[in-house]
Amino acid sequence: MEIIHLILGKANPDRMNGVNKVVYQLATKQKQSGREVSVWGITKDLTHNYGDRNFKTVLFPAKRNPFQLDNSLKKAIKSKKGTAVFHLHGGWIPVYYTAVKFMNDSNIPVVITPHGNYNAVSMQRSNIKKKIYFRIFEKTMLEMVNKVHSLGESEIKGLNELYPNSKSMLFPYGFDALENIEEKTTWSSSFIIGYMGRLDIFHKGLDLLILAYDEFQKKVPSSELWIIGDGEGRAELESMVNSRNLEKKVRFLGSKFGSEKDELMKKLDIFTHSSRMEGMPTSVLEASNLGIPSVVTRATNIGGLITNMNAGISVEDSDPKALAMGFNRMYQLKQNDTLTELGDNAKNMVKSEFNWEKALVRFDQLYS
């Protein structure tokens, strides 16, 4: 049975889009393990402008009408009847409603990973139009899919509030814990906190991060906050930083990839993710893999594991004071020369809990 991942985009790992990154990793690992897999992308740009990959990628044109499937995609879907299972990634995507209905009518199995889009905070924040959309389209789509793959308890809770169901499966993706990667080995005299990801202020809780850092730096003036990434929220964040006279302490470094990104990350003392809602933040895993402990909110869906593995600190959601206290606790650990122990635990967490071999077996169960 062929596994076909259907996404918006091209599964390009060199983008800030977390969904595209994890789909690339999942498809790569499935192919390496001998499974038959391909990625189908819906995109406005049909150019195959990405690096080499071991799986087949097929691109289909996005239509002006967000609900409309291109005829070439319909034909391709129908040709897979009896030979493939489709795995959709993301939520609140109009064309997915049409695609799932078409697959359902054609008796083709389909599963979906919402990637945090049904998080409890997201659902509670939904306006009237979004709730009407959910009732008419999203809920109908979910009723037609075979399984729903959730990455965290918060997403299952949020979904069950509007669509109680028994088709959800909860498990994380795997992560490449490279044995030969050079982890952080030296520590500077200053204290550097880092964030990496899209600059989506509400979703990623970046307003909370600035407020927390503002409070923390009053106690530790030698500290710095590095923000790696880009997005529509950058100008507003810079304004927020300037209004608090933090422009000499908060550095906006833009999007970084590959070795340049890793070298920046290695200079961090701790990593942070202050999300209000999340699927599973790969940036936290990247930091952990480098031996960097994290301060995260519970909404990241990795906070419980970080606490249990003593790989950092998990704090309450939407609480800048709790974040600041977490930073301060980590700073004290550095002063006591015990921060490296948490970094070692973080690296072990990735190896033991995000093992690809285990994850692939769970995905097979999702498709069965």
N, C-alpha and C positions, 0 to 999 in steps of 0.2 A: 504494500500500500504506500503510495507516494504521499509525502507531507508537503503541502503547498502553503507557504506563509503569504498572506495577502496584507499589504500595508499601504499607507500613503507615503510615497517617497521611494528610495532606492536601497534601503538598508546600508547606508553609507556610514561606517564607524567614525569617519572624520568629520562629524557634525555634532552640534550641541544637542540634537534630538536624541533623548535617551532611548526611545522606542526603537529607532533605527539601529542604534548600537547593539541593543540586546537581541534584536532579531538577527542581525549579522552574526553575533556570537553563537546563538542557538542553531542557526542553519549550518554554520561552519562545523560545529561539534557533531551535529546529527549526520552530516555528510562524512566526516572523518570516521565515524563509528560504523559506517556501512549502510546507513539508512538512506532511502531515496528521498531527496528533498530539493525544493526550489523556492525561490522568492518571486512573487508577482507584485509589482509596484504600480500604483495609480499615481500619475504625475503629469504636470504640465510640460515638463522638459523630458523628452524621450531619449536624450543623449546618455549613453553609458559612460558617464564621466566619474568613474570610481576605480579603485585599485583592483588588483587581481583577487579572485575568490574561488573557492573550490566548488561552489554550487551554481546552478543555472539561475540567471535573473532575467525575467521577462517584464517589459514595461508596457503599460497601457495608458492611453491618453485620458486625462481628467476632463470631464465635460463641464460646460458652463453651468448647467443645472446640477446642483450638488447631489441630487438623488439619482441621476441618470448613469447607467452603465453603458460604456462604449460597446457597440455590437461585436467588436473583435474579442472583448473580454467575455461577453455572453457565450460566444461560440467556443472559446477556450475552456470555460467552466464546464459547459455541457460535454465536451470531449473527454472530461475526466471522470464521468459517471462510472462508478464501480471500480475505479482504480486509484482514487485519491481521497484524502481528507483535507479540508481547508482549515487553516488556523488564522483567524483575523486578529489584528493587534490595534488596540485603541478603543475609545468610546465616544459617543456623541458625534458620529460620523455618518451623515445622511446616506452616502452611497453604500454603506455597509447594510443598511436596512434593505435596500434594493437587492444587493448581492445575496444576502442570507435568504430572502424570500425566493429569489431565483434558484438558489441551491436547494432550498426546501422543496420547492415545486418539482425539482429535477431529482429528488431523493438522493442528494449528495450530502454526506456528513460534514458538519462544520462546528468548530469550537472557537471561543473568543477569549483573549486576554485583554481586559480593559486598561491595564497599566495604571491603576490608581484613579481612573476617571469616575468610579462610583464610590469614592471615599466618602465617609459620613459627613465631613465638613463641606465637601463639594455639593453633596445632595441637599444639605440643609441650606446652603447658600443659594440654591437654584431659585431663579425668579419664576414668575407665573408662566411665561412663555416656555421656559425650559421644562417645567413640570408638565405642561400640556404636551410638549414634544415627547417627553418620556412616556407618557400615558399612551400616546397614539403610535409612536414609532419605536422608541428604544425598548419599551417593555415587550412589544409585539416581536421585535427581533430576538430578544432574549428568550422568549417562549419557543422560538423556532430552532435555536442553536442546541446542540447536544450537550455541551458542557461549558461552564464558565470557569476560567482559571484565574484565581485571585492571588495576589502577592502578599497581602496583609490582612489582618483581622479587621482593620478599619474599613476596608473596602467591602468585605462580606457584610459587616454591620450596616454600612450605608445602603448597600443594594437590598438587603433583606427588609429594610424599612419601607421600601416602595415596591419590592418584588420578592416576597418570601419564596424561597425555592430550595430544592435539594440537589441541584445540579452543580453547585460550586465545589471546586477543588482548590485547596490552599497549599502552595509550596513555592519556594524561591527558584530563581534561575541559578545556574552554575556560574562560576567565575574562574578565569584563568589565573591561578596562583602560580606564576612562573617561578620555577626553582632558581633560575640564574639571575633574577632581577636584583639589582643593587639597591638594597633598602637604605633608609636613613641611618647614618652612622655617626654623624656629628651634630652638635647642638650649639646654636649661636648664643651670645650673651643676652640678646633681646628675646622677646617672646612673640612668635608669629602665628597668628590664627588664619586659617585659609578656608575659603569657600570656592567650589567650582561647579558651574552649571549655568542654566539659562537665567537671565536676569528678569524673571517673572516675579514681581514684588509680592503679590498676595500669595500665590501658589507656593513659592519657595520661602515665604516668611522673611524676606530680606529687610523689610522695615523693622521687624523684630530684632534681626541681627544687628542693625545699625544702633538701635536703642540699647541693646545689651552691651555692645562693644563700647559705646559712649560711657556707660556706667563703669565698665571694667577698666578702661584706660585711665580713669581718674585715680585708681589705686595702683595701676601698673603703667606709668607713662612711657616706659621703654617699649611697650608692646606695639604691634602693627597688625592690621587686618588686610589680607590680600584677597581680592575678589577676581577670580579667573572666570571669564565667560562674557557673553554679550547678550543683548536682548532689548526689547522696547522699553524696559524699565530703567535703563542705564542713566538717562538724563535726570529722571526723578530721584534716583538714588544718589547721584552726584550732588544734586541740590540739597538733599537731606544731610549729606556729609558736610557740605560747605556751611550750611546753616548752624552746624554744631562745632565749627572750626576744627574739623577732623581731617581736612584735606591733606595734611602732612603725615597722617597716620594710616589712612585708608587708601590703598593703592588699587586702581582699576586696571587690570592687566590684559583685558580682552580675551578672546578665545585662543587657546593653545592646544596643540595636538602632538602626539608622538613623544619623542625624546625631550623636546622643549617643555612639554607639559610635565613630564616626569621629573625633570631637573628642577622645575619650580616647586613641585609638590615636596620634593625631598628637603627643601629648605624650611618647610613648615614645622612648627612644634606640635600643633594639633589641627585637626580638621573639624569643620562644623557644618551641620545641615539643619536649618531651622524651619523646615517645611510645615505648612498647615495641613497639607494633604500630599500623599505620595504613593507610588507603587512600591518600588524598591530602588533607592538611589544608588546607581552604579558608582558614582563618584566617591561615596563612603567606602565602597569595597576597594576601589583603586587606591585610596589613601591607606586603608588597612593593609593592603597587600605590600605597601611600601614601609610598613611598620609605624604608621602614624595613627595614634589614638584619636577618637572623635567625641565631640559633644553634639548630641542629636536630640530632636524632639521625638516624642512617642509616635507622632503621625508619620514618621519616616518608615515605620514598620520594621525597623532593625534595632530599635532602642532596647527591647527586651533581650535580644541576643547579645548586644554589646554589654549590657549590665551583667548578664549571666556569665559571659566569658571574661569579664573585667578588662574590656578592650576600650573603655572610655566611660562616658556618662550619658544617661538618658534623662531628659527633663520634661516637665509638663508642656503641653502645646500652648502657643500664643502667650508665653510668659517671659518677657525680656529679662526680668530680675532673676528668674531661674537659670536662664542662659548665662547671664553674667556670673552668677554663683558657680556654674559649671566651669566657666573659663578660669575663675579664680582658684577653684579646686585643682584644676590641671596645672595651673601656674605653680601652686604650692608643691605639687608632686615633682615638678621640674626642679624646684629649689632643693628638694630632698633627694634628688637623683634617682627617683623611682618612676619617672615617666616612661623610660625605655621599657620597663616591664610591661606596661599597658600596650606599648607598641608591639612587643613580641606576642602578646595575647591577641592583638588585632590580626596579626599575620596568621596565627594559628586558627583563628576564627574563620578566615576565608578558606583555608585549606580543608578544614573539617566540615564546615556547614554549607559551603557552596561548591561542593564537589560535583563536577559535570557528569561523572559516571552515574551518581545517584539521581541527578536531575533528569537525565535522559530517560531513565526507567520510569520516572514519574510522568514525563511527557507521553511516553508510550501508553500509560494507563489513561491519560487524558484523551488520547485518540481512539482508544479501544471501544 
